[in-house]
Amino acid sequence: MRLRGGKRGTSGEPAARPRGKGGGGARVNRYGLKGARPPLCSQLPTVPNPTKLSIPRRIALPRLGAPPMASSLVARPHLTPRPVRAATLASPSRARVAAWGRGGVAAGVRCHAQAAGDLDAHYMRRCVELARRAAGHTSPNPMVGCVIVRDGRVVGEGFHPKAGQPHAEVFALRDAGDLAENATAYVSLEPCNHYGRTPPCTEALINAKVKEVVVGMTDPNPIVASKGIEKLQGAGIDVRVGVEEALCLKLNEAYIHRMLTGKAFATLRATLSMNGIVTNQIGKGAEQSGGYYSQLMKEYDGVIISSDLAQMSNLPVSHEAGANQPQYIIIAQGEGSRLHIPSLSEEHASKAIVLADSPVTVEPAGVEVAVLREIDLDSILQLLAQRGLCSVLVDFREAGESFASLLNDFQEDKLVQKVVVEMLPVWLASEGRNNLAFGGSQSFALKNVEYREANGSVLLEGYV
């Protein structure tokens, strides 16, 4: 979609505002969400992140292949990405996103469709690649990458490394220097146009005198949505929106979900035997560097585990280089007065929070304890979003009846967005084994299922 300077659409008509059904029904915002506006990112406290990332000065363009995914599962290379409805990234019945479609309205700006050229797609995929270098570090902010191109040559690249640090556009413009003038800037997410902990990226692009900005997707944050595009247009800069939009939506599916619902994006992970028995085992090499479980621990902001798992074995960690270890959310229901977590040192006690239904003393000292009248997944996901977490993994290991009860009716309530299942090449006896049923009484099929083999196990991933 090409958007030129000014606030009118290509047909000369004023920009249209999305309306509810029939034009006079319930109030529906531009993302299709009924009722109150979603929470603002600025209203939510951030989680300290001590890890520092280095910003590479120049990175060689890689051979184009399969698009990166928001998890460790890699898309089958023969499949071409198709447009993804944002409703599949958030809860379909509660946060149906208005289409950024052909001839439609994109974040309140009327536009016409224009297919992205091969070069545009190439550079936008590079933006997504750069953005994913900061996976697990940016919450509550989104992952963003930027590429500056002049005369068919990449002159600058950058990505947003963590909340509070400069955004991707700033690093890319620094890399390009004077060569940014009359260049085209590709950015995976709409540039911001407000003062937060960093200045607006729109001002940086305007001051650098770029001639065109190509945007992967508009920002669902109501502080930003379409305002960055309008600012650039007003400065006479050509703007195109929607290049490789499906990839950009998937890149920040957790951020989008949190903006639209005020809850963390939840993924359920479980391990099954060939005969369908839930097991506490994890496949060979999965927890080592490069293994799928180690990568999940790097990418997710938090992991919800049972108190039994916390007391019996080492806490889940990522062994990937530069990984930011997840926040541990430990569920303690019906526990005694003491809870001992042997693998958690006092130095890392701040990385854990215990959610209990009665007062409990936790060792080591320094672990935060929150006593809740009722522990349910809906309240937990809201609490985590308020603390700045965009994504959380629910690890179904050492899960007794109380922990499994968190997942009752998760499909009907749209609390879990994704499921990752590891199928081990073993046949287990059912006697005495954990063979819990969870997820409510209704059957349902997963959507957009991907699968791959890993060291003899089969990994399945799909959306609820």
C-alpha positions, -999 to 999 in steps of 0.1 A, spaced: 0 0 0 14 34 -9 7 63 13 19 97 2 22 130 20 -10 146 34 -39 131 53 -61 122 23 -63 88 7 -53 80 -29 -89 86 -41 -88 121 -26 -114 113 1 -108 120 37 -94 92 58 -122 69 70 -127 58 105 -136 22 112 -170 16 125 -189 -12 142 -214 -34 123 -240 -13 104 -221 19 113 -241 26 144 -237 -5 166 -213 -12 195 -182 9 196 -153 -9 178 -118 4 177 -96 2 146 -84 -32 156 -119 -46 160 -118 -48 198 -151 -39 214 -153 -19 246 -126 -1 264 -93 9 248 -64 -16 254 -39 -7 281 -11 17 271 24 4 272 35 35 292 11 26 320 28 -7 327 59 -10 347 89 -25 330 110 -54 341 147 -46 347 169 -63 321 206 -61 329 218 -79 298 235 -56 272 235 -64 235 262 -52 211 249 -36 179 269 -49 149 281 -21 126 277 -40 94 261 -74 88 263 -93 55 229 -100 39 222 -137 42 208 -161 16 170 -158 18 153 -188 31 124 -197 54 110 -169 75 120 -169 112 92 -179 135 82 -166 169 93 -199 184 120 -225 179 100 -244 152 111 -235 117 86 -232 89 88 -257 61 110 -240 34 87 -249 5 58 -230 20 53 -193 10 41 -172 39 4 -162 34 -13 -132 50 -22 -140 86 -53 -126 102 -42 -109 134 -72 -126 150 -52 -158 149 -25 -141 168 -48 -128 195 -81 -143 209 -103 -145 178 -136 -139 196 -124 -111 218 -98 -93 197 -106 -96 161 -83 -73 142 -97 -52 114 -81 -61 82 -51 -42 69 -66 -54 36 -68 -45 -1 -87 -12 -5 -95 -11 32 -85 10 61 -51 6 77 -51 21 112 -75 48 102 -56 57 69 -74 49 37 -50 33 12 -48 12 -19 -31 -21 -23 3 -25 -39 21 -58 -41 56 -56 -26 84 -61 -51 110 -88 -46 135 -63 -33 111 -48 -8 103 -83 5 140 -90 7 148 -60 28 117 -64 51 127 -100 58 161 -87 67 144 -63 91 126 -92 108 159 -112 109 176 -83 127 147 -78 151 148 -114 162 184 -109 175 168 -93 205 143 -120 212 136 -122 249 152 -88 257 127 -61 245 95 -66 266 74 -47 272 85 -32 238 82 -50 205 110 -64 185 119 -41 156 145 -41 128 155 -14 103 175 -14 71 185 18 52 189 13 14 203 38 -11 208 33 -48 202 -4 -43 228 -8 -16 224 -14 21 241 15 39 227 10 74 212 -16 97 199 -17 133 175 -33 157 160 -24 191 181 -43 217 160 -37 249 135 -14 265 149 20 273 176 19 246 174 36 212 150 21 187 160 3 155 157 33 133 182 53 154 208 26 152 203 21 114 205 59 108 237 61 129 251 32 108 242 49 75 255 84 85 252 110 57 242 82 32 207 81 48 198 113 28 175 104 -1 175 68 10 147 43 16 142 32 52 126 -3 57 113 -9 92 93 -39 105 70 -18 127 55 17 123 80 43 136 69 59 169 59 96 171 59 102 208 84 110 236 89 81 260 122 69 273 136 77 239 128 105 214 104 99 184 118 78 156 98 99 131 119 130 139 151 110 134 139 99 100 128 134 90 161 150 101 181 124 82 161 134 50 151 100 39 129 101 9 108 70 16 98 47 45 85 12 40 66 -2 70 59 -38 77 28 -32 99 11 -5 119 16 -4 156 -14 -16 177 -3 6 206 -29 34 206 -2 59 215 15 51 182 -11 37 157 -10 56 124 4 87 140 39 79 129 28 74 94 9 107 93 39 125 107 61 112 80 35 120 53 32 155 66 70 160 61 66 150 25 80 115 29 64 87 9 52 58 31 43 23 21 26 0 46 21 -38 46 52 -52 30 57 -88 44 30 -79 69 23 -116 78 60 -120 89 59 -88 109 26 -98 126 40 -132 136 73 -116 148 54 -96 175 24 -118 181 29 -116 218 33 -78 219 1 -75 197 -18 -98 220 -8 -79 251 -18 -45 235 -52 -58 225 -62 -78 256 -41 -66 285 -28 -102 291 4 -120 284 5 -143 253 4 -179 267 19 -210 252 12 -245 266 41 -269 264 38 -307 272 56 -339 264 37 -370 254 47 -406 247 36 -425 216 6 -438 234 -5 -404 246 8 -405 282 18 -371 296 54 -374 308 79 -352 327 107 -362 304 122 -338 278 137 -351 246 174 -357 240 194 -325 235 163 -303 240 177 -285 270 212 -280 255 223 -251 234 204 -252 201 177 -275 215 141 -264 211 135 -261 249 166 -240 254 154 -217 226 120 -214 241 135 -203 274 154 -176 255 124 -163 236 97 -163 263 96 -136 290 84 -160 317 77 -196 324 49 -209 347 58 -241 365 45 -261 394 60 -260 429 67 -297 426 89 -291 396 106 -262 413 115 -283 444 124 -315 426 147 -304 397 167 -276 383 147 -246 372 144 -243 334 172 -222 318 184 -213 283 218 -222 272 218 -200 242 245 -174 238 234 -140 253 201 -154 265 181 -134 291 168 -161 315 130 -160 319 110 -149 349 99 -179 370 63 -180 380 59 -208 406 24 -220 414 20 -232 450 -15 -244 458 -23 -262 490 14 -262 501 27 -263 536 42 -233 554 76 -236 537 87 -240 501 124 -248 493 137 -241 458 172 -257 458 183 -246 423 175 -210 429 203 -189 444 198 -157 464 216 -138 436 188 -148 412 159 -148 437 145 -116 420 138 -136 389 111 -157 407 77 -150 420 56 -175 440 18 -174 436 2 -191 466 -33 -195 479 -20 -193 515 10 -177 533 42 -195 526 79 -190 535 102 -195 506 139 -204 506 161 -188 495 153 -155 509 144 -127 485 118 -145 465 86 -125 461 55 -142 473 20 -131 462 -9 -146 481 -41 -147 460 -76 -155 471 -80 -176 440 -53 -187 416 -66 -188 380 -48 -185 347 -68 -154 336 -56 -134 367 -20 -146 363 -18 -135 327 -32 -100 336 -7 -97 364 22 -107 342 12 -82 315 11 -54 342 46 -64 351 58 -59 315 58 -95 303 45 -101 268 49 -138 266 48 -168 290 53 -205 286 31 -228 307 53 -259 313 32 -289 320 57 -310 340 52 -324 375 17 -311 372 -7 -324 398 -44 -319 399 -42 -283 412 -17 -272 386 -38 -289 358 -69 -271 370 -53 -238 358 -59 -251 323 -96 -260 327 -115 -245 298 -85 -226 285 -98 -230 250 -133 -217 257 -118 -187 276 -92 -180 250 -64 -179 276 -39 -200 258 -29 -190 222 -4 -216 212 4 -252 220 38 -269 217 39 -307 221 69 -329 220 62 -366 210 88 -389 224 96 -422 206 87 -443 236 57 -463 248 49 -459 284 29 -480 308 -1 -461 320 -2 -474 355 9 -447 380 17 -423 351 5 -387 348 -23 -391 323 -42 -359 331 -69 -345 308 -69 -307 306 -84 -280 284 -121 -285 291 -147 -308 278 -148 -295 242 -127 -309 214 -110 -285 190 -84 -285 162 -52 -265 162 -46 -241 134 -15 -233 113 2 -265 126 39 -269 120 60 -299 128 96 -311 126 118 -339 139 144 -332 166 168 -360 178 142 -387 174 113 -367 189 86 -350 168 77 -314 177 42 -301 169 32 -264 172 -2 -249 165 -25 -221 174 -56 -226 195 
